[in-house]
Amino acid sequence: MCLALPAEVVAIDGDTARVSLGGVQKEVSLVLLEEVSVGDYVLVHVGYALEKVSPEEAERTLALFAEAGLA
């Protein structure tokens, strides 16, 4: 089973972004996506941003993780 977490993009440098999830920041690759901007939410899995998601979808997903005791 794979698990991708939604995270907010806080900085971009070329094909790399710094994302924030619950106050933790991490560098991820953007090579799989086009047109990502600071403030966007992306699904992150093993160091890669896989897909852009809306802020509402990110919030719902994170709430479900918290409810399940995973966040």
N, C-alpha and C positions, 0 to 999 in steps of 0.2 A: 504494500500500500504506500502511495506517495502522499505527502502532505505539503501543500504550498500555503504560505501565510501572507496575508495582505500587509503591506508596509507602505508608508508615505515616503516619497522621494523628497529629500531635503537638499541635495546638491547633485550636480551633474558635471563630470569632467570627461568629455569624449564619449567613449562607449561604456563608461563606468558611472554608477550612481551611488551615493550614500543614501541609505534608507533608514527610517526610524520605526521601530516597533516597540511600544511600551517603554520608551526612553532609551532603548538599546539601539545603537547605530552600527550599521554594517555596510561594507562595500559589496556591490553586486554588479554583474555584467548586464548591459543593455543590448547586447548584440542580437538578441532575438526579437527586439521590438523597434518600432519606428515612432517618432514623434512623442517622446516622453518628456514631460516638463516638471520642474520643481513644483511640488504640491499635488502631483498625480499620485494615485495609489496603484501599486503593482502587486501581483502575486509572485512571491519569491520561493524558489525551490533550489536547493544545493548551489547557491551563489548566482543564480540567474533569475532575472525578471522575466516571467513567462507571458504575462498578460496584464493589460491595464484593467482596473475595475473602478466603479464609481465609489465615491466616499461612503454612500449609503450601503453598498454591498460590502465594503470593507468593514464598516461598523457592525453590520449584521453577522458577518462571519466571525469577527473577533468576539462578539457577544456569545455566539454559540460555543466557541472554544472555551470561553470563561465558564459558561454554564456546565460544560462537560469536564471542567477541572483541568483543562489543557493549557490555559494561559494565566 
